Amino acid sequence: MPTKPLNILLITSEDNGLELSVYGDPVIHTPNLDRLAAEGMGFREGYITQAVCSPSRASILTGLYPHENGQLGLATHRFSMHRSFPTLPGLLKRAGYRTGLVGKLHVLPEAAFPFDLWWNDPERISFQHRDVKTTAEVAGRFMRDGTAPFFLMVNYRDAHLPWLRQEFGLPARPFEPGEVRVPPAVGIDTPRLREQAANYYNCLSRLDTGIGMLLEELDRAGQRDHTLVIYLADHGPQFSRGKAAAYELAVKVPFMLRWPGAAPRGLVGGHLVSSVDILPTVLDAAGLAAPGPAEGRSLRPLAFGEPVAWRSHLFCEWNTSHPHPLPSLLYPQRTVRDARYKLIVTLLPDRNDPVEDYYTQQRLVKTGASQVEIDAADASVRAAYRAWRRPAAEELYDLVRDPYEFHDLSSSPDHAPVRQSLASVLADWQRRTGDPLADRGKLERLLDEDLQAQALQGAHRSNPDFQWHYANYLYPTTP
C-alpha cells in the first residue's frame, strides 16, 4: 500500500534571531525549542530572504525571492505579489490536504492562499495580546478534525514589537534588565537598551512555552509520528542592524525541522539553508513535485544525513517595507555569502540608508541605539554605524573572524579576489532569477512611484482604490 503523505506543521515566530539556548545564548533557557532541535535538527546557517514580514512570508509560502514574486514590502501598505503564484496551501489543498492558518497571513493577494481554517482572533493572537495556550488549543482541534492529512501554519506574534513583559501569566517569572544582554551584533549594551532587551527575552520565553503547548497538542492528536514539523523566525529582531537591514542580525534566524523516521541530528552547521527551501521540502514530504524552475531545494537529504551536493552560496535581499510614515524604507540591497565571506551590494549608494535613521532617531520604536549611545561606543562600532548610515556600493565581511560584521573588507587589496568572485556570483543570481531592480531604469521608476505614495501621507493604507503599479513595469510579461 502507498505510504500516507505526512502532515505538515509549519511554525513561525516574528522578529527574533538566535537568542535561544539551543543556539548557545547565555541568557535564556528555551527547553521546548531545544528539544525540537535535539529530536530533529537545527541549522546553524538558516536564513530568510528579506528582513520584514510580508516579503519573508511570501518566500516561505511560494519558494520564490521577493523580487521574483513581487511582494517587495508590507501587505499593510498594499504591496502584493504581482500574480497568484502556486502556494503551499493551494498546492496541498489540491492534493487532498486540509489547510489551516493560525495567526497572520500578511501576504497579498489573499485569494492565492486557500485555507480551510483561518483563526486570527485579535483578543488572543495579535500585537497587543499573546495567548499561546488558546492558540495551541485551536491548533489542536484542527489537527484532530478530520482524517485527511493536514497542513497547518501557526504564526506567533512574539517577538514583534511591542515587547510585552507578561501576557496571560507568561512568562511566570519575567526577566529583569540586569539579567540580560543586548545582542552582540548591536555593538552597544546600555542600561536603556537592556530594559528593552529584557522584554524581548520575555517574548522569547513565552514563545518557547507556546511552541511546547503546540507540540503537546500534536502528541495528543496522535500525529507526532506522522507529521513533519518545521520552525523558523520570519526575520531577526528589531534592534539596530536587525530587522529591515541586510546584516546577519536581520537575516539569520533559528531554523529547525523534525522529520518522522529521520535519526535525531541536533544542531548542525555547514549547510546554507534558506526559507525558499521550505516549499520544496513540504511538497517532498507530501509526495508532490515542486513547481519549477526555482532556487529552493528539499531539506530531506539533510534531515536523513544523506550525502548530497548542497549549495555553495546563499542570497538575501532588501527592497522596502513602507513608503510612509517617513522615512520611506525603499533602499534595495542584495547579499551573497559562501562558507566564510559575505558581500552586500547597495543599489543606491549615492544616498543614506533610511532604515538606519528609523532606528537612530527613535522613529516609532525605542529599541534602536540612539546617536548619543553610538557616539559613546568603541571606534569599530562607530565605524560600523557610519557604514550602515551611508553604505559603500559594496561591503565585504569575514563571517568566521567577524560574525557581527564590524570590519568591512571591501577596500582590502588582499580580499579583492574574494569580493570580485562573490560579486560575479551575485550578478549571475540576479540574472537567473530575473531581478528587475538590477535594471537602473526600472529602479528609478519604482523610486518615482514610491515618492507619489509618500505624498499620500499614509492615506494609501485605507484607500480601497489605491494600488501599486510596479507590476506593469517591473514584470511586463506577467500573465
HELIX and SHEET records of a PDB file:
HELIX    1   1 SER A   21  TYR A   23  5                                   3    
HELIX    2   2 PRO A   31  GLU A   39  1                                   9    
HELIX    3   3 CYS A   53  THR A   62  1                                  10    
HELIX    4   4 PRO A   66  ASN A   69  1                                   4    
HELIX    5   5 ALA A   75  HIS A   77  5                                   3    
HELIX    6   6 LEU A   88  ARG A   94  1                                   7    
HELIX    7   7 GLU A  110  ALA A  112  5                                   3    
HELIX    8   8 VAL A  132  ARG A  144  1                                  13    
HELIX    9   9 PRO A  177  GLU A  179  5                                   3    
HELIX   10  10 PRO A  184  VAL A  186  5                                   3    
HELIX   11  11 PRO A  191  ARG A  220  1                                  30    
HELIX   12  12 ARG A  224  HIS A  226  5                                   3    
HELIX   13  13 GLU A  248  VAL A  251  1                                   4    
HELIX   14  14 SER A  275  ASP A  277  5                                   3    
HELIX   15  15 ILE A  278  ALA A  285  1                                   8    
HELIX   16  16 ARG A  300  ALA A  303  1                                   4    
HELIX   17  17 PRO A  354  THR A  360  1                                   7    
HELIX   18  18 GLN A  371  ASP A  375  1                                   5    
HELIX   19  19 ALA A  379  ARG A  389  1                                  11    
HELIX   20  20 PRO A  413  HIS A  415  5                                   3    
HELIX   21  21 ALA A  416  ARG A  432  1                                  17    
HELIX   22  22 PRO A  436  ALA A  438  5                                   3    
HELIX   23  23 ARG A  440  GLN A  454  1                                  15    
HELIX   24  24 ALA A  459  ARG A  461  5                                   3    
HELIX   25  25 TYR A  470  LEU A  474  1                                   5    
SHEET    1   A 8 LEU A 117  TRP A 119  0                                        
SHEET    2   A 8 ARG A  98  VAL A 102  1                                        
SHEET    3   A 8 PHE A 150  ASN A 155  1                                        
SHEET    4   A 8 ASN A   7  SER A  13  1                                        
SHEET    5   A 8 THR A 227  ALA A 233  1                                        
SHEET    6   A 8 PHE A 255  ARG A 258 -1                                        
SHEET    7   A 8 MET A  41  PHE A  43 -1                                        
SHEET    8   A 8 GLY A 266  VAL A 268  1                                        
SHEET    1   B 2 GLY A  46  TYR A  47  0                                        
SHEET    2   B 2 VAL A 273  SER A 274  1                                        
SHEET    1   C 4 LEU A 314  TRP A 318  0                                        
SHEET    2   C 4 GLN A 333  ARG A 337 -1                                        
SHEET    3   C 4 TYR A 341  THR A 346 -1                                        
SHEET    4   C 4 GLU A 394  ASP A 398 -1                                        
END                                                                             
